[in-house]
Amino acid sequence: DMTDGEFWSTTYQPTLKQPERYEAIFSDARVEFRRRDNEINTHTQIAVSPEDDIELRRLRITNRSRNPRELDITSYAEIVLAQPTADALHPAFSNLFIQTEIVRERQTILCTRRPRSKGEPSHWMFHLMAVHGKQNKEVSYETDRLKFIGRGNTLANPQVMNWSEDNPETLSNTEGSILDPIAAIRCSVLLDAGKSVTIDIVSGVSETRDRALSLAEKYHDQRLADRVFDLAWTHSQIVLRQINASEADAQLYGRLAGCIIYNNSSLRADPKIIFKNRRGQSDLWGYAISGDLPIVLLQIADHANIKLVRQLEQAHAYWRLKGLAVDLVIWNEDNAIYRQFLHDQIKDMITSGTEAKVIDKPGGIFLRPGDQISNEDRILLQTVASIVIKDTWGTLAEQISRRSLRETVVPRFKPTRARKAYTPKTKEISTPPLIFFNGLGGFAQDGREYVITTKPGNVTPAPWVNVLANPHFGSVISESGSSSTWKENAHEFRLTPWHNDPVSDTSGEALYIRDEETGHFWSPTPLPCRSAMPYVVRHGFGYSVFEHIEEGIRSELLVYVAIDAPVKFSVLKLHNESGRSRSLSVTGYVEWVLGDLRPKTMMHVTTEVDTGSGAFFARNPYNTEFADRVVFFDVDDINRSITGDRTEFIGRNGELSAPASMTRTQLSGKVGAALDPCAAIRVNIDLDAGQAHETIFRLGVTGRRGADDASNTVKSFRGPTIAQSVLNAVQEYWRETLGTIQVATPDASVNVLANGWLLYQTISCRLWARNGYYQSGGAFGFRDQLQDTMALVYAVPDIVRQHLLLCTSRQFKEGDVQHWWHPPSGRGVRTRCSDDYLWLPLAVSRYIITTGDLSVLDEIVNFIEGRQVREDEESYYGQPSVSDEATSLYDHCARTIKRGLRFGSHGLPLIGTGDWNDGMNKVGEAGRGESVWMGFFLYEILMKFAEIARMKNDMSFAELCHSEAGKLQQNIENEGWDGQWYRRAYFDDGSLLGSATNTECRIDSIAQSWSVLSGAGAPLRSRQAMEAVDRLLVRRDKKLIQLLDPPFDKSEMEPGYIKGYVPGVRENGGQYTHAAIWAAMAFGKLRDNQRLWELLSIINPINHALSPAQVDIYKVEPYVVASDVYAVFPHVGRGGWTWFTGSAS
């Protein structure tokens, strides 16, 4: 409403504004929403066209007031254009391939996903708004989610709906290469009293841009749009006749579908049954059921109830025709002499119906005799079923309508004291002078902490996080307090959700403080419940601290992870500075995942209060690999209330910024199975004036459920003395480790990074966590972590030694290795990548030459076994077995090198399906492509390992290495030199890559830098090549060093998925920082100190954020290295993925 700035959504979500009147109507052909707000009626109709791939949302707005009303109407849609799983697993990566375009003459936004390979189908999405009436202003558009929602906000309160000088009434009209794409259109209408306007919002998809524009033009026509509702109704009637169902049946099946998509505990198995389950997904396979799809289970024993079979078969057909894939499992439970008769009757009914073709197929119907299913499997199947129907429980309609037992009613909180404006009696939290302060944050004087101050309207432009980890456990925590915690594998066994949302920075972990007199509550961290007062955040080595003062209560939250145990401590200190006694409560909250994705795992998580320790326990037996892990959430205070029900805690349609439980006196105590699982613990605290109190929450993993060691482990971490000793151990470890090597240069920013933050980033994030805000890997990369450990040979050589042996254990007998693998199982990817296995002898050489530890070469390590990669595939994912064959680390390295001596027609190493640049996976997919960079890389390995061979008195292998290195060096000079720089590669067909003759990727930096670093390049040529790097790839005006230029885009070359990246993003012509550092190192080796320091200054993240203006451009953390910096408008100079990058090493 342009008069008073009030805004609401036409449905209850997402703004959650309470309407004067609200109605939702579901029919088989359409959905309708009616609501009334501020004398404005809205009627929304939604239908999907059976004719075209479009969804129509028709909005009719009526002014019921006596005055003219000016209204802005804004649409919003987040763009995916990918498989749901791909988007859920890694949205930040998936979004990198999306481009948007505004077509103003049609009031349309186009979106497309750049294909990652030539044969990949393309899809074009369109989103339009057609106003059938008088528009008041020019239409505006937005395709950048960050600009629409704003940092730290959600769709309940996006910044574009709160107008100010910084947020004008019109949208920004941003389009192009968008890192977090949406489609939003805003128009304005002026409605006289009693008048109405109709607005059509249409979203659709097609195979081509022209077809998308054609559909957009078509649905601008109101008459053609009208047909959608008519066609949808006609089509729905045809579908119902096809399966011989009525509209009432469709309503019933639709309600069931809702219980499949959104778990409904009242239709699941008895929680007592679920709690007994000890089996996992693989145990379903013996019944030909994958477990990948939702399961509906019908248990029938009486042939008189055969109607249930017919109804559920009909429902299954209905769901399938609507695109909802479900496994319908029917148990014949008849134990009488008529068992076979019932079985035949059911089978005949199915085989003669529409679902005959999907019997015993994924998404089909599975008829199984109940007496042939073991008791353990009966429990399993009932546990995993989204819906359980029994013929002894009444009709289908009666069973759908049944309700859970009456919920425990917790009294509403009633304030005993009115909240008044508070006059501070103490000063705001102050910070000492900071170095490299940029308006938001800076380093403490000793460089060991990065201090950030935020308040409403002044927040970091992206999450500025800390990665707290030990070798097997960790947590990522942002400056807002948002957090994600895991055990063993940050991808496969997350304790709490990893959201990967740098805009809203949502979290599955939170703390709340409530005034028990007034009911006012807030968070000790900026999110989820931000106060109007400032927050000071200090990220240090192994810990983060959040300081805040709210109405006389000073809070300090200290978060850290034990260095040697899977436990995260959140120590909350409250100090009463208000001048009077205060009664408070503290609530800790976590959402359980216990797997990879919460939607997949939530129905399998069970919770309980451990009788031995009183701690909150959670487990997921369905996650086969981690079935015996017990996760705990605990607090020291004995007097507490708890709940394991997220629905209770947040409330229906609620948010963590204002959870329903904060309006209740206490938590209900509900735990068990078939809940929306969480853990919430509330404790009460009374503080006299000047008094302080410490509350310690612990989140961790322990042993088996019911075992004494689980309870004892929890108890062993209780108490402030233990918490302090754990913190001391963390700080001592990092003080000793990071203090091993200290440098002093004229550049203080280099000193700060080199004397702590870079090594901390490498160990805590890359080696231990293998997880960050923008990428949750969990896996070990063979190449990746070997590169990282090479930087640790001075600080922690024992870690390097251990990792060398770990990587060696992932080598196949044929000499190649797993490109990456997931611990603890060892499942991973075997590829035809050419460089990964060769990092082992290089890292071994670096370790031995530095430490002199020759004994590592005699360590005996087994190979692994698995099928080789077929010629028609790039890779495969599988579980190798441990081979009986074992040999010394030295022999493993020798076998690796011998495998690497495979050359193409130019005498250069075969590139396979990628070398260091995985994105060049098509250059040598036919087995003939060659890599010039690999030539330099292999030369370096041969020369270094020749020294190791001599140390082992293996003179014949040393000579082989020298001989091959000499031939390779000559071939590089003969076939790799392009005239001004070294080429990058040869395609399978012999065509050039990285040549002046190319229109894209004329020059690639790593071939030039490695010509120097390896020593294989001719000295004059190497200098000339580095001059070309300086001239063509170093962009001093934008503070970035490109990997290659020009980026891949429209040429006929098909190098691989690198071309799918938007030009100027990541490897495709952006700064890929690892390569930029190699360029700086190359200038250093050339004794060109001026350009060495100049490039280091460009790379240095501190120098990208020395002022508020620079912070606004760079956005990401200035205290750790980013893997990439973007070189594409409108993101030039913006930092990419931070923390989880080998650039730090």
N, C-alpha and C positions, 0 to 999 in steps of 0.2 A: 504494500500500500504506500504510494508515493507521498501521501499526506503526512503520515506519522512514522513511516519507516518500519511498521510491523510487517513481519513476513511469516508465512506458514506454507506447508506442502499440501498438495491436493489429496494426499493420503496421510495416514497418521505418521508413518515413517517418511522421510528421515528426521523431520524437524521436531517431532514429538510434542507439537503444540496441541493443547487441549481444545477441541472444537466445541461450539455450542450444540451442534448436532452432528452425528456421524453414522454412516451406514455403509456396509460392504455387502455386495450382492454377487454371488458366484453362480453362473449358469454354464452349460456345456460349451457355449459358443463365445462367451465374453465374460469379462469381469467389470463390475461397476463400483464406483465409490462416490458417495454423496456426503458433502459436509457443508456446514455453515459457520463462517467466521466473520465477526465484525460487520454483519449485515451483507456479507458477500456469500452467495451460494455457488458452489462448484460441483459439477457432475462430470466425472471422469469415466469414460468407457474404453476398455482395452480389448482388442481382438487381434488374432494372428490370421493373416490371409492364407487361404488354401491355394491361391492362384500364384502369388509371388512370395518371395522370402522376405516378408516385411511384417512388422508389428505396428499397429495403429493405436495411438492414444488420443482420443478425442476429448477435449476439455471444453465444457460449456460453462461460462461464468455469467452470473446474473447479479446485478446491483439491486439489492432489496432496500437500500437506504433511500432517503429523500433528496440526496445531493449527488451531483456528478462525482465519480471516483476515477482517479488515475491509477492504474495498476501496471506493474512490471511483471511479466511472466517469464520465468527462466527454466529451461530444461537442463537435464544433466544425465550423462551416461558415461561410464568408465569403459574404455576400449580394451578388449582382450585379443580377439581374432586369433585364437590359438586353442589348443586342447585345454580343458579346465585344469587338468593335472599339471601341465607345464606352467600355467599361470600361478597355480597355488604353490608349487614347489619353489619357484624363483621369479617372482613378478618383475624385479628390477632388471633381470636379464631379458625376460620376454618382451618388456616394453621398449628395449633398445632398437627393435626392428620396425617400429611403427612410425609412419609419417602421416601428417594431417594436412588438409587443404580446405580453405574456405571458398565456397562458390557463392558469392553474394547475390548474383542475379537470380539464384534459385533458393536463396535462404537455406543453404545446405552446407553441411560439413562432410567431407570425404575423408576416410581413413583407410590405409592399406598397410599390410605387413610386407616388408621387403623379403623376397624369397631367399633362403639360405643356399639354394642350389638351383641350377637351371631348370630342372624338371619339377621343382616344387610348385604346386598350384598356388595362384595368387587369389586373394579375396579382397574385395572393396566393400567397405561399409559406408552407408550414408545415413545422415541424421538431419532431418529437416523440421522446420516449424512453419506452418501455413496458417496465417491469421485470416479468417473469413469475416472481415469487418474492417473498420477503420483503425489503422495503426497510428500511434501518436508520435513516435520517434523512429529514428533509424535503427534497424536491427543490429545487434552486436553479438560477438562470438567469443568463445574461449575453448582452447584445446589443451591447456596446461593445468593439470590438477592442482599443482602447488599454488598457482595464481588464483584459482577458484576457491579452494578451501582455506588456504593459509596455514602456515606452520603452527602445529599444535592444536589446530581446530579439527572438527569433524563436520560431517554433512548436517548435523543438527544445528550448527551455527557457523556456516562458511563465511569467510571474510567478504565475499562479493555481495552478501546480503546485509552487510553493516557498512553503510556508506560514510565516507569521510573524504578529506582532501587526498589521502593516500589510496582510497578505494572509491573511485568515481562510480556514477550510476551505470555507465556502460561497461561492458566486458572489454578485455584488452585486445581482442582480435589476433591473439597469438596463433601462429600456425607453422607447420613445417616439421622439423625434426624435434619431436617432443619426447622428453625422457619419462614422463608419466602422463600418458595421453587420456583425454576425455573429449566428449563432444557436448558443448553447452551453447544454447542460443537464447538470447534475451530480446523480447519485444515489449513494447508499451502500448496499452490501449486506454482510451478514455470512454467510460461508460456513463451515460446519463442515468438518472434515477429510473429504475424499472426495466432497463435495457439489458440485453445479453450479447455476448460475443462467443463465437465458436473458434477454437484453435486446434488444429491437427498437428500432432507430433509423431513423426514417422521414422522408424529405424529399420534398416534393411541391409541385405548383403547380396552381392553378385560376384561373378567371376571377372568382370572387366570394369574399367572406369566408365566407359561409354554406357554400359548397361546400368550401372549405378546411377548415373546422371539421368538416364531415360526413366528409371523408376522414380527418381526424385521429381522429375517433371510431371509424371503421371499422377502422383499422389498429391501434388499441389492442387489438382482439380477436385473440388469438394464432391462432385457427383461420382467421380471414380473412387474417391475415398469412402463414400457412402456404401458402395458395393461390397466393401470388405466385411461389413457387419452382416449383410445379406448372405454373402458367400460363406462366411464362417458358420452361420446358422444352418445353411443348407448342407454344408460339409459335415457338420456335427450330426445331423439327422441321418446322413448316409452312413456314417461310422456306426451309429447306434443300430441302424437296421442291419448292417453287415455282421454285427455280433449279436443281433437279436436282443438288444437291451433297450430299456426305457430311460427317459430323462431322470426318473427317480433312481434307477440303477446307477446312472452316470454320477449322480450326486453322491451316492454311497461310495462308489469306487474312487471318486475324487477325494473324499474324506480319508479313505484308506491311503491314497497316494500322499496326502499331507503327512500322515503318520510314518510313511517310509522316508520321505525327504527330511522331515523334522521329527526326530525320535520322540515317541509318545510312550512314556513309561507305563501307562495304564494298559497298553496293548502288548507289552513285552512279557516275557516269562516272569514268574514269581522271582523277586530279588533273592530269595533263599536258594533257588536253583542256580541263578547266575553266579552267586557267590561261591558255589561249589566247583565251578569250572576250572580245570587245570590244563585244558588243551588249547591248541592254537590252530591257525588257518590251515596248515598243512594236513591236519587230521581230517579235514573235510574232503580232501582229494580222493580218498578211497571210495567216496560216494559219488564221484564225478562232479562234485560241486566245487567251484574255484574259490568261493569266498570273496571274490572281487566285487560282486554285485549285492545289493540288498536282498535279504531272504524273507519271504513270507512263508510261514509254516502252518499247515492245516493238519490237525490230528483228528482222524475220524474213525469211529469204531462201530457205528450203527448205520446199516444201509438205509434206514429210514431218514437219515439226515443227508442223503446224497445231494440235496439241493445246494448244500454248502460247496460241494465240489463244482457244480455247474456255475455257481455265482463267482467263485474265485478263478475258475478258468476264464469266465467272461471278463472279470476284472483284469486278469493278466493280459488278455487280448486288448482290452481298452488301454491299459498302460503302454503296451508295446506300440500300438498305433499312435499314441501320443508321444512316443520317444522316451518313455521311462522303462529302462531295462531292470527287470526283477527276476530272481530265481524263485519260483513257486515250488515248495517242497511239500508233498502230501504223504503223510504216514498212514498206512492202513493199520489201525490199532485193534482190529477185530481179532480176538483170541479164541473165538468159538469155531464151530465146524464150518461156519459160513465165511471164513476168512478169505478163501480163494474166490468165492462168489463176489464178495465186496471188491476184491482186487480187480477182478475181470470187469465188474460194473464200472469202476472208476476208469480203468484203462480204455474201455469201449467209448465212454463218454468223451475222453480226451482225444482219442484217435479219430473220432468222427466229427470233431469240432475244428474250429479255426486254428487251434494251437497244436495240431498234430505234427506240424513240421518243425516244432521247436522242442520236442520231447528229448530230454537228456542232453540239451545243448545250452551253452551259456545264455542266460536270459530266458530260459525255457522252463519246462515243467518236469519235475523229478518225482516219480512215484516209487516209494520204498516201503517194504514190509516192516512194520515197527518191531516185530519180534526178532529181526535180524540185525538190530542196531544195539550195540553194547550200551550199558548204562552210562559210561563215560561220554560216549558220543551222543547219547540222547541229551545229556546235560549240555554238551557243546552246541548242538544244533538249536536247542531252545535258547541258549545264551545269545547266539549270534543273530537270531531272527529278529527283524525289526518289528514284526507282527506275529503273534501266535494266536491262532483260532482253533478252538476245540468244539467238537459237536455236542459236548455236554454242557456248554456254556450258553446255549440259546441261539437265536437267529444271528445272522451276520449283523443286521442293524442293531440288535440288542448288544452285541459284543463291542461294536464300534462306539456305542453310546455309554459304555460303562465307564465309571470314574475310579480313580485311585481312592484309597482310604482317605478319610478326612485329614487334611493337612494340619500339622501342629500350628496353632495360632499363637504368635508372639505378640504381646501387647505393643501398641504404638507408643513411641516416645512422647512424653508430655513434659515440656519445659517447666522448670520451677523458678526460672529467673528470666526476665526479659533481656534480650540482647541490646546493648546500648553502644553508641559510638565510643570507641576506645581511644583514650588519649595516651600515647606511648610514654612510659616512664623510663624507658631505656633507649639508647641510641640504636639505629639500624646496624646490622652486621657490617663491620668494616673489614676491608682487606688491606694488607700491607702493599707498598709500592710494587708493581709488577713490571717485568721486563717484556718488551715486545707487546705491550697492551694495545688492543685494537678497538676499544669501545665496548667489547663484550667480554674479552678474556685476555689473559697473559700468563707468563710463567712466573712462579715464585723466584726469588732472587737466586736460589741455588739450582733452579731449573728442574727440581724433582717433582713439582706439582704444576698442573695447569689449572688456573683459577678462572671460573666463569661466573658472571653475575647476570641473572635474568629477572625480568618482571613483565607484567602484561604489556604487550606492545613492543617489547624489546627482548626478543628471543633469538637464538642462533638460527641461521637460515637453513640448516640441516642438522640432524642429530650429531652431537659431538660426544663420542662415546669412550668408554674404557672397556678393555677386555680383561676380565679377571679370570685366571685359569691356573690349574696345575696340570700335570700330564694326562689326567683322566677325567677332569671335571671342570666346569667353568660357567661363566655368565657374562653376557654383554649388557652393559648398563649405560644409558644415555644421560645427558645433562638434565633431561626432564624426569629422570628416575625410571623410565621405561626399561624393562629388563626381560631377558630370555635366558633360561638356565638349562643345562644338559649334563649328561653323564656318558662318558666313553666315546660317544659319537654324536656330534652336534647336529647331524642330519637324521640319524636313525633313532636316537633315544633322547628326545627333548622332554625335559620335565615340564616346562611351560612353553607357550607358543613363541615361535619366531615369526614376526609379522612382516618384516621387510617393507615397512611403510614410513619413509622418511618425512612424509607430509604430516600426518596425524600423530605419528610416533605412538601408536597404540601398544598396549602391553597386557600381559596376562599375570602381572604381579603388581601389587599395590599395597600401600600403607595409609591408614587414616588416623587422625586424631580428632576426638569429639569432646566438646565441652558438655559435660553431663548435666549442667544446669540450664544452659540456653539451647542446646541442640546444635549449635554451630559446629561444623566440621570442616576439615581441610587436610591436605596431604603434606607430609614433611618434605616432599619433593614437588617440583613444579607440576607434574601430572601424576594422577589423573584429575586432581581437584585443586587447580591453581588458586592461590590466594592473591590478593591485590598487592601484597607486600613482596619485596625482592627475595630472591633465593641466591645463595652463594654455593657454588659447586666446585669441589676440588678433586680433580682426577690425579691420583698418584700411582706409583708403581705397586700394583697389587691391591689397591683399595680406591674407593671413592667416598667423598664426604659431602653431605648436603646440609646446609645451615639455613635457618629461617626463624623469624620471630612473628608470632601471630597472637595479637591481643594479650600480650604479656607473657606468653609461653615461648621460651626459646627452645628450639629443637636442633639436635645434631644427629644425623643419621650416618653411621659409618658402615659401609658395605665392603666385604672382602670374602675371598675364598681361601680355605685352608690350603697350605702348600703341599700337604701330604695326605689329604683325606677328602672324600666327596661331600663336602659340607660348605654351604654358603651362610655367612653370618650377616645379619642386619641388626646392628646395635643402635637403638634409638634412645638418646639421652634427652630428657625433658627437664627444663629448669624453670621454675615459677618466678618470674620477675614482675608479676602484676601487682604485688603489694597486698594481696589478700589470698585466702585459702582457695584452692581450685580443685574441682572434681572432674577428672578426665577419663576417657577410655582410649585405648589404642587397638586398632584392628589390622591384622595382617591377612592378606588375601593372595592366593595363587590359583590359576586355572591349570588343571592337569592335562597333559598330552600323553606322556609315557609312550612315545612313538614318534612318527614323523609329522603327520598332519592331524590336527585335533578332530576335524569332521570324521576321519577314519577311525580314530581310537576311542572317542568319548563314550561310545556305547559299551565298551569293553572294560573301562576303568571302574574298579570297585574301591570303596573307602571304608575305613574303620578306625576306631580309637584303640590303640594298642593297650591291652590290659597290663602289660608289664611295665610300660613307661609312661602311659597316658598321652603319648604322642599321636599325631594324626598320621595314619598310614594310608598309602595308595599303591595299587598294583594293577598290572595289565597282563594277565596270563595269556591273552590272545596274541601278544607280541612274542612270538616263539623265541626269538634271539635273546630277549631280555625278560623272559617270563618270570624268572626267580628274583628279579630286583624288587625291593620294597623301597618306595620313596616316602620320605617323612617330612612333615612340617611341624615345628615344635616351638614352644616358648617356655621360659622358666616359670612364669607366674602360675601358681596352682589354681587360683580362682579365675576361671575363664568360661566363656561360652563358645561353641563351635557350630559350624555347618559344613556339610559336604555337597550342598545343593546350590549350584550357580544361579538357578532360576530364583531361588529364595533370596540369595544375596543381592543380585543385581535388580531383580524384578522383571516382570514381563515388559518387553520393549524398553528396558532400562539401560543405563550407561554407567560405566565405572566412575564418571565424574559426579554422579549423584545416585549411588546405589540404594535400592529400597531398604536394605538392612540398616542404613544409617538413620532411618526414621523409626526403627524398632528398638525396644529397650535392650534386647539381647539377641543372640543367635539361637536357632531352634534345637540344635544338637543332632540334626538329621545327618546320618551317614548310611552307606550301604551301596547297593547296586541299582542299576537302571535310573540313575540320576544324571543330570548335567553336571559332571564332576568338577569340584573345586575343593579348596581347603581354606576356610576362614576361621580365624581365632581372634576373640576379643577379650581384652583384660582391662580391668578398671584400676585407676590410680588416683589417690588423693594426695595432693601436695599442699603443704603449708607455704606461706609466703617465704620465698628464698630457698625452698627445698628443691632437690633434684632427684630424679629417678631414672633408672636404666632398664629398658625392656629389650630382651635379646631374642630375636626370631632366628630359627635355623631351618634351612631347606637343604635336604641331602638325600643320600641313597645308602641303604644298609643291606643286611643279609636277608635270608628267607623269612617269609611270614611265619609267625609262631615260634621261631627259633629264639633261644635265649640271647644269642649274640646280637640280634636285631634290637631288642629292648636295651641291652647293655650298651650297645654302641651309641644309641640316642642319648642315654643318660650320661655317657662319658664326655659329651660335649656341652653339658649344662653348666651354668654358673658364670659369673663375670670373670673369675680368675682364669678359667679355661679359655674363655673368649679372648682375654687379653694375651694369654700365652700364645694362642694361635696367631693373633695379629702380630705379636713380636716375631714369631718365626717367619711369617710372610715378609715383614719389613727387613729382617736380617738377611733372608735369602736374596732379595733383590738388591740390597745394599752391597752385599759381597759379590754377587754375580756381575752387576753393572759397574762395580768399582774396579774390576780387574784391569780394564784398559781405560785410560783417560787421555784425552788429547787436548792440546792447547793451540788454538789458531788465532789469527787476528780477527776472525769472524765469530762473534759471540753466539750467533744463531747456529752455526755449525757445531760449536762446542756443546750447546744445549742438546741438540739432537744426537750427536755422536757419543756423548757421555751418559746416555741413558735411554732416551725414547726410542731410538732405532733398534737397539738390541732388545729392549723390552717388547717392542712390537714384534720382532722376529720370534722370540721365544714364546711369549705369552699367547700371541695370536696365531702366527703361522705354524709353529711346531706343535704347541700343546692344544690350543683351542681348535684350530683349523676351521675357524668360524669368525664371522664379522657381521656388521649390520647389513651389508649389501650382498653378502654371499655366505651361505651356510653349507659348507662343504662336508665336514665330518670325516671325509676320506683322506688318506695319505696319497699325495701325488708323487709318483716315483721321481720325476724330474724336480717337481716343485720343492719338496722338503729337502732333497739333497742340495739344491741350490742354497736353501736357507742355512743349512747346517755348516756349509763352507765358511760362513761368516762367524761361526762360533768356535773355531779351532783354538782361539786364545782364551776366551772367557770360560767356556764350559766344554773342554775337549772330551770329557766322559760322555756327554750327551751326543756328540758327534760320533764317537765310536759305537755307541749303542744303536744309533740310527743307521749307520752303515750296515750293520749286521741285520737289522730289521729289513732294510731294502733288499739286501742280498737274498733274504728268504722269500722274496716275491719274484725270483727269476725262474723262468721256465728252462727246461733242459736244453731247448734249442738256442738259448742265449738271450732271447727277448724277455720282456718283463711285463707285469701288469702296469698299465699306464696310470691307473689309480685303483685303490682298493679300500673297502670299508672295514674298519676294525669293529668288533673283534672277530667277525666271521671270516674275513679275507675275500668276500665276494668283490669282484671288480671287473675292470675292462681290459681285455687284451686287444691290442691294435696292431696296425702296420706302420705306426709312427716310427720315425727313423732315429731320433736323437735321445729318447728318454733313457734307454738302458746304458747309453754311453756316459751319462752323468755319474754312474757308479765308479768307474776307474778314475775319473777326474777328481771326484770328491775323496776317494781313497788316497790318491796321490797328494792332494792338498793336505790331508790329515797327517800322513806319514812324514812328508817333508817338513811340516810345521812342528810336529810333536816328537818325531823320531821313534814312534811306537810301531816297530816292525812286527810285533807279536800278533797284531790284529790280522795280518795276512794269513796266519796259520789257523785261524778260527774256522771250524768245520760247520757248514751250513747246508741244509737240504734244499734241493730244487723243488719247484711245484710242477704239477702236470695238468694239462688240459688240452683240448683239441686246438689245432692251429687255426688261425683266421683264414677263412676261405677267400679265394680270389675275387668272389663277387660281393664281398662285404668289407667295410672299413674296420669294423671291430665287432666284438660281442661281449655281453655282460654275463658273467657266470661265476661259479664257485669252483676253483681249482682244488685239486687234492695235493697233499704233501707227498713228494716222491721219496722212494727208498734211496735214491741216489743222492749222495752228499759229497761235497768237496770243500777245499779251503777257499777262503775269500779271494786269495790270489788267483786261483784257478777260475773262480766265478768271473773275475775281472778279465782274465785272458780270454775266456769264452765270449765275453761281451765284445771285446775288441775285434776278435776274429769275425764275429757276426757283422760288425760294422764295416768290414772291408768288402763292401759290395758296391760296385761302381757301374755307372751307365756308360753310354757311348762316348761321352766327353771325358771320361776318366774321373768324374766327380761322384761323390756319394749319392746313392739313391735317396730321394726324399720320402718315398712311401706316401702315406696319407697324412703328411705333415711332419715338420721338424719342430724347432722351438716355437714357431708360430703355428699353433694347432689349427688356426683358421684357414691355412693354406692346404686344406685336406684334399683338394682335387688336382693339385699340380702334378702329382705322381701316382694317382690312384690306379693307373694301368701297369705300374711297376717299372716304368722307364724314365720318369721325371728325375731330375738331379738338382741338388741344392749346393749352391756356391758357399753359402754360409756354413753348411755342414762340412765343407772341405776345410775351412779354417778351424772349425770346432774339432774335427777329427784330428787335424794336424796337432793341435794343442794337446789332445789326449795322448796321441802316439809319442810325442816328445816327453811329456811328463811321465808317462808310465814306463818309458824306456829306462828312466832313472830308477824306478821302483824295481824293474826286472834286474837291473845290475845289482841293486842292493840284495836281491834274492839269489844272485849268482846265476840267473837264468839268461846267459849271454845270447843264446839263440833267439829268444823272444825279444830281447832288447834290440838285437840286430834287425829282426823282422819289423819292429816298430820304426826304427830309424829308416830302413829301406822304404817302407810304405809311405812314411812322412815325406821323404824326398821326392818320390814319384807324384805324390798328391800335390806338393807345392808347385811342381812344374806344371801339372795339369791345370791348377788354378790360374797360374799366370797365362797359360796358353788359351784357356777356354772361359775363364771367369772375368777377365778384364774387358770393360766395355768402351774404353777410350778416355773417360773422365772419372769413372768410378767402377767398382766391382758390381757385376750383375748379382741378382738375387737367386735365380734358379732357371732351370730349363723345364718346360712342360713335357708331358709324355710324347708329344708330337715334335719336340725339338724347338719349339718357339720360345722366345726369350721372356723373362720376367725380371724387372728391375733394370731395364735398359733404356737408353735415351730414345730408342725407337718406339717405346711403348707410349700410349696416350695416358695410361693410368699406371701408378706404381713405377714411375721412371727410375726412382732411386729408393732404396731401402737402407736404413741406417746400420742395421746389425752386420751386414756384409762388410761395410767399411770399417766399423769399429773393431770387428774381430780380425780384420786383416792386420791391424796393429796389435791387438791384445795377444793374438796367437804367435805373432812374429813370422807368420807365413807369407805375408804380403811383401812385395818388393818395396823397399823403403820410400823411393820417390813416388811410386804409385799410391802407397798407403797415405802419404801426406796429401797427395792430390785428391784422393778419395775423401779424406776428412775435411779438406777445404770445400768439397762439394756438399758435405753434410752441413757445414757451417753456413754455406750460402743458400742452400735449398730447403733445409729442414729446421734450422734454428730460427724461431720467430720471436725475436727479442721484444717486439712491440706487444705481443700477447703473452709473453712469459711462458712459452712452451716449446718443446722440441719434438717434432713429429717423427713417428716411426717410419713413415713412407709418404711419398707425395708424387703425383696427385692421388687422392683416394680412389678406390674401386667404385664404379657407379654404373655406367651405361655401356662400357666397351664390351667386345665379344669375349674377352678373357673370362674364364671361369676358374678362379684360383681356389674357391671353396666358400665356406660359410662366412669368411671375413667380408665378402662382398655384400652379404645380407645386412651388416651393420650400416647404419646411416653414415654417409661420408663425413669424416671428421670425428667419429666416435670410436673410442678404444683402438684396437689394432688398425682399423681402417682409416688411417690418416690423422688420428689424434695423437697426443703424447702418450705413449706406452712407457711408463716411467722406468721400467727395468732396462729397456733399450736406451733410453735417454742417459741413464747412469753409465751404461757401457760406452756411450759416446764421450762422456766426460772422462772416464777412465782412459780411453784411447788418447785423448789430448794430453792427459797426464803422462802417459807412457812416452808420448812424443816430446815431452819436456816443454809443452806449450802451456805454461802455468797460467797465463792470462786467460786463455779460453777455458782451461780446466775450471778455474774459479768462477768464471762468468757462467758456464753451464751449470755448475753446482748451485750458484745463486738463483738461476732460473728454476731449477728443480726443487730447491729448498721450500717446503710448504710454509714456513714462517714468513717468507718474503711474499707469499700470495695473500697474506691477511694481516697487513700492518696498519690498516685503517678501516673504518666502517665501510667505505666504498669498496675496498678490495675484498673485505669479508663478504659483501653482498654479491660479488662476482664469483669468488672461489667457493664459497658456501661451506665446504667441508672442514674437518678439523685441521688446524695449522700445526699441531704438535706431532702428527704422524704422517707417513708418506701415503699418497694416493696412488693406486695402480695406474691411473690414467688421468689426463686432463683433456677436456673436449676442445676441438678446434672447429666447431660448426656453429653457425648462427642459429639461435640466439644464445648459445651456451659457451661461446669462446672464452676460455680461461676458467671455466668451471671445473672443479675437482670431481673425479669420478668415484670409484669404489675405494674406500680407505681401509686401513688396517690389514685386511687379508690379501697381502701382496708381497711377492718376493722382492720388490724394490727396496724394502727396508734393509735387506741383507746385503 
